[in-house]
Amino acid sequence: MSAKTPSHVDHQVGRRIRQARRAAKLTQGQLGDMIGLTFQQVQKYEKGVNRVSAGTLYDIAKVLDIPISWFFDEDVVDRIGEVEETSATEFKDCMNMLLDLRQSSNLGPVREVLRLAGAR
C-alpha cells in the first residue's frame, strides 16, 4: 500500500467524521468553514478519498466537541497493521505460487488463477 493511499483506518475515520457532523446537525460546508476547509475537502475526508492529517482531525474533534479517540473504535485500532501484514503475506505466497507454476509445463493452473483474478 502506498503511503498516500487511504487505508481502512482512514475510511473508518471518514465515516466517524460524517457520523459526528450529522449528529451535530452541521453541513459539510458549515464544518469546513469552522476549520478553514472547503465542503469538498470535508466530503473527501468523509468518503475516505483523502487522508485526514492529525492536526485537521484535532480541529474537527475540537469543533464537534468529541475526544479525538472517538474516531478510532477499538476494533480498528487493534487491527492497525494486521491487514497490511496479512495482505503482504498473502501477496508473497501468491507470487511464489505463480512463479512455481510458471516453471511448470502445465499452464492450466496459471490460466485459472488469472481468470479468477480477473473476476474480482
C-alpha positions as CSV (number, residue, x, y, z in Angstrom):
1,M,0.0,0.0,0.0
2,S,1.3,3.4,-0.9
3,A,1.9,5.9,2.0
4,K,-0.5,8.3,0.3
5,T,-3.3,5.8,-0.3
6,P,-6.1,5.9,2.3
7,S,-6.3,2.8,4.4
8,H,-9.1,1.0,6.1
9,V,-8.4,3.2,9.2
10,D,-8.7,6.3,7.0
11,H,-12.1,5.1,5.8
12,Q,-13.2,4.4,9.4
13,V,-12.2,7.9,10.4
14,G,-14.1,9.4,7.5
15,R,-17.2,7.5,8.4
16,R,-16.9,8.7,12.0
17,I,-16.4,12.3,10.9
18,R,-19.6,12.1,8.9
19,Q,-21.5,10.5,11.8
20,A,-20.3,13.2,14.3
21,R,-21.0,16.0,11.9
22,R,-24.5,14.8,11.3
23,A,-25.1,14.3,15.0
24,A,-24.1,18.0,15.4
25,K,-26.6,18.9,12.7
26,L,-23.9,20.6,10.6
27,T,-23.5,20.5,6.8
28,Q,-20.2,19.7,5.2
29,G,-19.9,23.4,4.3
30,Q,-20.5,24.5,7.9
31,L,-17.9,22.2,9.3
32,G,-15.5,23.2,6.6
33,D,-16.0,26.9,7.4
34,M,-15.4,26.2,11.1
35,I,-12.0,24.6,10.4
36,G,-10.9,26.5,7.3
37,L,-11.7,23.9,4.7
38,T,-14.0,23.7,1.7
39,F,-17.0,21.5,1.8
40,Q,-15.4,19.5,-1.0
41,Q,-12.4,18.7,1.2
42,V,-14.7,17.6,4.1
43,Q,-16.6,15.4,1.7
44,K,-13.3,13.8,0.5
45,Y,-12.4,13.1,4.1
46,E,-15.8,11.6,4.9
47,K,-15.7,9.3,1.8
48,G,-12.1,8.2,2.7
49,V,-10.8,9.6,-0.6
50,N,-8.3,11.8,1.2
51,R,-6.4,11.1,4.4
52,V,-7.0,13.4,7.3
53,S,-3.9,14.9,9.0
54,A,-3.6,14.7,12.7
55,G,-3.9,18.4,13.0
56,T,-7.1,18.6,11.0
57,L,-8.6,15.7,12.9
58,Y,-7.8,17.5,16.1
59,D,-9.6,20.6,14.8
60,I,-12.6,18.5,13.7
61,A,-12.8,16.9,17.2
62,K,-12.5,20.2,18.9
63,V,-15.3,21.8,16.8
64,L,-17.5,18.8,17.3
65,D,-16.7,18.7,21.0
66,I,-15.7,15.0,21.0
67,P,-12.4,13.3,22.1
68,I,-10.1,12.5,19.2
69,S,-10.0,8.9,20.3
70,W,-13.7,8.6,19.4
71,F,-12.7,8.5,15.7
72,F,-11.0,5.2,16.3
73,D,-13.1,2.3,17.6
74,E,-11.2,-0.5,19.4
75,D,-11.6,-3.0,16.6
76,V,-9.9,-0.6,14.1
77,V,-7.1,0.4,16.5
78,D,-6.4,-3.3,17.3
79,R,-6.2,-4.2,13.6
80,I,-3.9,-1.4,12.6
81,G,-1.0,-3.1,10.8
82,E,-2.8,-6.5,10.9
83,V,-4.4,-6.1,7.5
84,E,-1.2,-4.8,5.9
85,E,0.8,-7.8,7.3
86,T,-1.8,-10.3,6.2
87,S,-2.0,-8.7,2.7
88,A,1.7,-8.7,2.3
89,T,2.0,-12.4,3.4
90,E,-0.8,-13.4,1.1
91,F,0.7,-11.5,-1.8
92,K,4.1,-13.1,-1.2
93,D,2.5,-16.6,-1.1
94,C,0.6,-15.9,-4.3
95,M,3.7,-14.6,-6.1
96,N,5.7,-17.6,-5.0
97,M,2.9,-19.9,-6.2
98,L,2.7,-18.1,-9.6
99,L,6.5,-18.3,-10.0
100,D,6.4,-22.1,-9.3
101,L,3.5,-22.5,-11.7
102,R,5.3,-20.5,-14.4
103,Q,8.1,-23.1,-14.4
104,S,5.6,-25.9,-14.9
105,S,4.8,-27.2,-18.4
106,N,1.1,-27.3,-17.4
107,L,-0.3,-23.7,-17.9
108,G,-3.8,-24.7,-16.9
109,P,-3.4,-23.6,-13.2
110,V,-1.8,-20.3,-14.2
111,R,-4.7,-19.6,-16.6
112,E,-7.2,-20.5,-13.8
113,V,-5.5,-18.1,-11.4
114,L,-5.5,-15.3,-13.9
115,R,-9.2,-16.0,-14.7
116,L,-10.1,-15.8,-11.0
117,A,-8.1,-12.7,-10.5
118,G,-9.9,-11.0,-13.4
119,A,-13.2,-11.9,-11.9
120,R,-12.6,-9.7,-8.9
